[in-house]
Amino acid sequence: MTMADALVIVTPEYNHSFPGLLKHVLDSCLKEYIHKAAGIVGVSAGPFGGVRAIQDFLPVMRELGLVNIFWDVNFGNVASVFDESGNLLDQAFIKRADKFLDDLVWMAKTLRYGRDNIALDS
């Protein structure tokens, strides 16, 4: 089993959803995800910032055994969000990313405590 307590999924929006290859890759490690925290970062060339991909991916995360955090980060019109070197142009994303990471760390710690200290009755 992996030592990671959390997973950040960065996905582009592809045909109003997430890419099928992402689902295929995640399906290959099912036992790794049980009761692990996860957050999604959506990216799109259009204005919606991957929200449709995130929306479609939430039930998939549950089925994989991942526990989704409350916050997500969306980068719409991604070509105008970063410069050619990959530097963030709009600092407003920093606050949202901080909330995302704080929630992810909290959930990861909480779930780790649960996995280590609370028996799951079958």
C-alpha positions as CSV (number, residue, x, y, z in Angstrom):
1,M,0.0,0.0,0.0
2,T,1.2,3.5,-0.8
3,M,2.4,5.8,1.9
4,A,0.5,8.8,0.4
5,D,-2.4,10.0,2.4
6,A,-3.9,12.3,-0.3
7,L,-4.2,12.6,-4.0
8,V,-4.5,15.7,-6.2
9,I,-6.0,15.0,-9.6
10,V,-5.4,17.7,-12.2
11,T,-7.6,17.1,-15.2
12,P,-8.5,18.9,-18.3
13,E,-12.1,19.1,-19.4
14,Y,-12.5,16.8,-22.4
15,N,-15.8,16.7,-24.3
16,H,-17.6,18.2,-21.3
17,S,-16.2,15.6,-18.9
18,F,-12.9,14.1,-17.8
19,P,-10.6,12.1,-20.1
20,G,-11.3,8.3,-20.3
21,L,-7.6,7.6,-20.0
22,L,-7.6,9.2,-16.5
23,K,-10.3,6.8,-15.4
24,H,-8.4,3.9,-16.8
25,V,-5.2,4.8,-15.0
26,L,-7.0,5.3,-11.7
27,D,-8.8,2.0,-12.1
28,S,-5.4,0.3,-12.1
29,C,-4.7,1.0,-8.4
30,L,-8.0,0.6,-6.7
31,K,-6.6,-0.7,-3.3
32,E,-4.4,2.4,-3.0
33,Y,-7.3,4.8,-2.7
34,I,-9.5,3.4,0.1
35,H,-10.2,6.1,2.7
36,K,-7.7,8.5,1.2
37,A,-8.3,12.3,0.7
38,A,-8.5,13.6,-2.8
39,G,-9.0,17.0,-4.5
40,I,-9.5,17.9,-8.1
41,V,-8.0,20.7,-10.1
42,G,-10.0,21.4,-13.3
43,V,-8.4,23.0,-16.4
44,S,-10.1,24.1,-19.6
45,A,-9.4,26.3,-22.6
46,G,-12.9,27.8,-22.2
47,P,-14.5,29.8,-19.4
48,F,-15.8,27.0,-17.2
49,G,-12.4,25.9,-15.8
50,G,-13.1,22.2,-15.9
51,V,-16.2,22.4,-13.7
52,R,-18.0,19.8,-15.9
53,A,-15.1,17.4,-15.6
54,I,-15.0,17.9,-11.8
55,Q,-18.8,17.4,-11.5
56,D,-18.6,14.2,-13.5
57,F,-15.6,12.9,-11.6
58,L,-17.1,13.2,-8.1
59,P,-19.1,10.0,-8.2
60,V,-16.1,8.2,-9.7
61,M,-13.9,9.3,-6.8
62,R,-16.4,7.9,-4.4
63,E,-16.5,4.5,-6.2
64,L,-12.7,4.4,-6.2
65,G,-12.8,4.8,-2.4
66,L,-11.4,8.3,-2.4
67,V,-12.9,11.0,-0.1
68,N,-13.3,14.2,-1.9
69,I,-12.5,17.5,-0.1
70,F,-14.9,20.5,-0.1
71,W,-12.8,22.8,-2.3
72,D,-11.5,22.5,-5.8
73,V,-9.5,24.7,-8.0
74,N,-10.5,25.7,-11.5
75,F,-8.4,27.3,-14.3
76,G,-10.7,28.5,-17.0
77,N,-9.2,30.1,-20.2
78,V,-6.0,28.5,-19.0
79,A,-4.0,30.1,-21.8
80,S,-4.5,33.5,-20.2
81,V,-3.9,32.3,-16.6
82,F,-0.2,31.4,-17.0
83,D,2.6,33.0,-19.0
84,E,4.9,31.1,-21.5
85,S,7.1,30.0,-18.6
86,G,4.2,28.7,-16.5
87,N,4.1,31.5,-14.1
88,L,0.7,32.4,-12.6
89,L,-0.5,35.7,-13.9
90,D,-3.6,36.2,-11.7
91,Q,-2.7,36.1,-8.0
92,A,-6.4,35.6,-7.1
93,F,-5.8,31.9,-7.6
94,I,-3.4,31.8,-4.6
95,K,-6.2,32.2,-2.0
96,R,-8.3,29.5,-3.6
97,A,-5.3,27.1,-3.9
98,D,-4.5,27.8,-0.2
99,K,-8.0,26.8,0.9
100,F,-7.8,23.7,-1.3
101,L,-4.5,22.6,0.2
102,D,-5.5,23.4,3.7
103,D,-8.7,21.3,3.3
104,L,-6.7,18.5,1.6
105,V,-4.2,18.3,4.4
106,W,-6.9,18.4,7.1
107,M,-8.8,15.6,5.4
108,A,-5.7,13.5,4.9
109,K,-4.7,13.8,8.6
110,T,-8.3,13.0,9.7
111,L,-8.5,9.9,7.4
112,R,-5.1,8.7,8.4
113,Y,-6.1,8.9,12.1
114,G,-9.2,6.9,11.2
115,R,-7.3,4.3,9.2
116,D,-4.7,3.9,12.0
117,N,-7.0,4.0,15.1
118,I,-10.6,3.0,14.2
119,A,-11.4,-0.5,13.2
120,L,-13.7,-0.8,10.2
121,D,-16.4,-3.3,11.2
122,S,-17.2,-5.6,8.3
